């Protein structure tokens, strides 16, 4: 695999991790611990900020690999935000559905084992 190909795979892995971070962390922008936790709107804001951060990293990689940044139309940005949304799906499902079910199952398993 060429060096450019490895950069692309690392970039995709970075995008997947960044898309899931807002739903896996309870800290505000991963720094400030919140007393009440984060609201869903704040998680969405963090997700949007991370989309732009990952996009900026992508522009930097494009500039480094090709020597210039090519003009993109609105379709490119619609596709990338949709892809970033798909990347975020595992973290979203874990936060709002799977975590609750795992806790309920753990409580029912503990209750049955003590009987």
N, C-alpha and C positions, 0 to 999 in steps of 0.2 A: 504494500500500500504506500502511495506517495505521501509526502509530508502534508500536502494540501488536503488529501483525503482524511488523514488523521485529525487535522484541524476541524474539518467539517463534522466528524463524529463527536469530537469533544464539544463543539458548539451546540450540537443537537442535544447532547446529554446535559449541558449547562442550561439550555432552554427548558428541558423537562423538569429539572430540579427547581429552577427559578419559578416556573409556573405553579408548582405545588407548594412552595414555601409559605405563602400567605395563609393557607389552610392548615398547615402543620405547626405553625408557631403562634403562641399567644402574646408575644412581645410586639409592641408597636414599632414598625419598621425594623424589627429584629434587634432592637437596642433597648427600648424602654419597657419595663415590666408594667403592665396595666393592672390595677386593682380589680376591675370588673371584667377584664377580658376584652377582646376586640369584637366589635359588631360586624355583621355581614357586610355593611357598606364600607367599613374601613378595610376589610380584607379585599374587597373589590378594588378599592383605591390602590392598595399595595400591589395587587396583581397588575393593574394598569401601569404603575410606575415601573415594575419589573419588566413589563413588555417593552417599554422604551429603553430601559437599561440594556436588555438583551439585544434589542435592535441596534443600539449604539455600538455594542461589541461586535455585532455582525457587520456594521459599516466599517469598523476598524479592520476586521479580518479581510473584508473585500478589498479595501484600499491596500492592505499589505500584500495580499496574494496577487492582485491584478494590476496594481499601480494606479487605479482610479476608481471612483464610485460612479456606477451607472445610474442614470435617471430611471426611476420606477413610477409606474402609473398607479392609480387608486386601486386597481385590481390586485396588485402585489400586496398592498397593505391590508386589503380585505382578506386575502388568503393567509397572510402571516398571523393576523389577529385571530382568525378562526383556528389555525393550527395551534397557536398558543393556548386557546381556549380548550381544545381537545387535550393538549398536554396537561392541563390543570384538572381534568376530570377525576383522576384517581384521588388527589388530595381533597377535592370538593366532596366526593362520595364518602371518603373516610370521615371528614369533619361532620357532615350533616346526616349521615345514615349509618354507616358501618360501625362507628365508634359507639353509638347509642346501643346498637344491637349486641355488640361484644360485651358491653358493660352489663346489659340485662342478662345475657347468657351466663356471664361470670357469677352474677348474684344468684341465679337459679341453680347453678352448679354447686355453689357454696351452701345454699340452703338445703339441697338434697343430700349432700355429703354429711351434714351434721345430724341428719335424721337417723 
